[in-house]
Amino acid sequence: QVQVVESGGGSVQAGGSLRLSCAASRSIFSANVIGWYRQAPGESRELVAHITVGGTTIYSNSVKGRFAVTRDNAQGTATLQMNSLKPEDTAVYYCRAFGTGFDSWGQGTQVTVSS
């Protein structure tokens, strides 16, 4: 049963922007950390950003200052705003909702950045 769904991937030239969205039920959002991860071909999945229920954020060094994560618990949505995209940002991006006794991943959405 799919509980977390991403959308908004696509192709963009270097320097451009994309916004990814993550949707789930309000009950899931109200109780769990929302994380964005990515996996490039031949690479391990890596953390991009986390946002807690209270809105505290952390970012990987590779995206700090370029990406911004937000959430709306009432709507059950989270977004990852990606600016100044680089070819090395090309990957499948995943949304994850996790907390005590719960861990659910979305199916992923492709982001491709061309030089």
N, C-alpha and C positions, 0 to 999 in steps of 0.2 A: 504494500500500500504506500503510494507516494504521498509524503506529507509536506515536503518542501519542494518548491518549483522555481527554477530560475528562468529569466527571460532577458532579452535585450542584447545578446551578443551580435557580432557581425564583423565586417571588415572596414578598416579605416586606414588612412595614410598616417605615417609618423607625424607626431605633433597634434593629431586630432583627438577627439574625445568620444567616449561611449559611456552610457549609463546602463548598468545591470540592475535588475530587480529580483527580489526573492520574496515569494509569497507562501504563507502557511496560515493555519488557523490562529485566531487570537489567543487561544489557550496555549498553543505552542510558543508564540512570540512572547507572551507575558511572563513565561517562566524560564526562558533559556537564552544563553549567549548565542549570538548570530555571528558566524564566521564565514569569511570568504577565503577560498583556497584556489590554487591554480596548478595545473599540471601540463607542462610542455612535453612534446614528443621525446621519449627517451629519458625523461627526467622524473624525479620523485615529486609527489604532490607537496606543495609548500603553502605555508600560511601567507595570505595577503593582508588581511585585517580582521580584527574582532571588534564587536561592540556588545557591551553588557546590557542587561535589562535597564540599568540606570543611565546608560549612554556613555560610559567610559570606553574609550577606543584605544586600540594599539595597532600599529602598522609595521610591516616589514620595512627594513631600511631601503629596499629597492623601490618602494612605492611612496615612501613618506614625502609629503609635500606635493604629490601629484594626484593621489587618490583620496577620496573621502567616503566614509561609510556612515550611513544614517539609518535610523529605524523609526517606525511608527507602530507602537504596540497595539494601539486601538484598531488600526487597519490591518494588522498582521502582515506588514510589508517591511522590507529593508532594501536599501539601494547602495550600490557601489558606483560612485561617480569617478570616472577615470579620465584624467586630463593629461596633456603632454605625452601621449602614448608613444612608446618606442617599439621597434621590432621585437625586442626581447620580452615584451609583454604578451606576445603571442602564446596562447595556451587555451586549454579548456578550463573555464572558471566554474567553481562549485560553491554553492551555498550550503552551510551546515548549521543546524540548530542543535545545541547540546547543553546538557545540564545534569543534575542529579537524576540518574535512572533513565536518561533519554539521550539519544544520539541519532540524528537523521540527516542524511545527505540528499541533496537534489541530484538530478540526472546530469547536470553540467550544461554549459553553453559555450560555444566556440567564440573566441576573440582572435582576430587576425590583424596584425599591424604590418603594413608594407612600408618599405623604405623609399 
